[in-house]
């Protein structure tokens, strides 16, 4: 039997416990298990945003040069790169995940080469809605057929898939599935939105050429924080992406010249980058880098394992894999009355996520989530179901 005192002891033994103090937590009684949707606010981000507003106020247009705003999308990308196992010059942080997916899938289609008939993009029917919508939108713009399902990759040119299932937290075999697609003649674009900042990744070592992901979940970059794109150095100079803009121009301020893409991952840029969003995202990225992605990933496995043990103890059906090597940073339980339970948990200041029709997601962001938070959340859910007083 797991008691709350066991959770308290795990918190005392947690080597990452002190990192929670780096975040703004105005209500210590709130149990927040939704960092897999929106991470908490780093104190450093608040300070950094004030600093940039002062730069904007005082230095105005010269800030682009004086404070190196011009290169911010690439310098923040270089800071993020080690968390993906990538190297300098392989990551840019500049746009929404949706735009990044659009860029990457189109770039992959162009890399796929010529053959008769429409090109084929494969995606799972259950993948995240944006991923499916983007592929369907691309099919309206160019000669592309969408194949629903990933079992048969014969004749497929591009595969788009998420590394972590956003509902169940099931983790795909990154290296194995990249190789399977490659053997079938397809290029894979990986969506890392539920993986970045919570899992140890080695994109070059696993053969990944193209990936995209957000920074506002486990990387704590803030609401609407800009997403990242990863392009392996192996293919950068062969990439043609569809959204051309002046920040991707080789000689940016040669206004009268035809477009010529800059070398490297910088060719993935387009318009003026969001300086305030990049500033906040940078601080979240830096916190994860300083804490160490190895320790973060280890705690994620421990937290989710603890959550699964509690779900079993309290008799809840889980759809998250029990194997720690096959899951991401949340635990999902299935309940037919998920909508009602979600509302009642919220009323008791337990913030989790719901995915209709029947999934409750308990997100466990390692830098801010305590073991007692996980225990109290499951205990509160049990109290609701047994009719205990709040």
NORQUIWO-V388753 format. One record per run of one state. SS is the DSSP state (H for helix, E for strand, C for the rest). FROM is the first residue (numbers start at 1). TO is the last residue. If there is no record, write none. Layout:
ss: {SS SS}
from: {FROM FROM}
to: {TO TO}
This chain:
ss: {C H C H E C E C E H C H C E C H C E C H C E C E C E C E C H C E C E C E C H C H E C E C H C H C H C E C H E C E C H C E C E C E C H C}
from: {1 4 14 17 23 25 31 33 41 43 67 69 85 91 96 97 112 119 124 129 142 144 149 158 163 164 165 170 172 174 184 187 192 210 214 227 232 236 239 246 249 250 261 262 264 269 275 292 293 314 317 319 324 327 328 330 335 338 348 350 352 353 356 359 364 371 387}
to: {3 13 16 22 24 30 32 40 42 66 68 84 90 95 96 111 118 123 128 141 143 148 157 162 163 164 169 171 173 183 186 191 209 213 226 231 235 238 245 248 249 260 261 263 268 274 291 292 313 316 318 323 326 327 329 334 337 347 349 351 352 355 358 363 370 386 390}
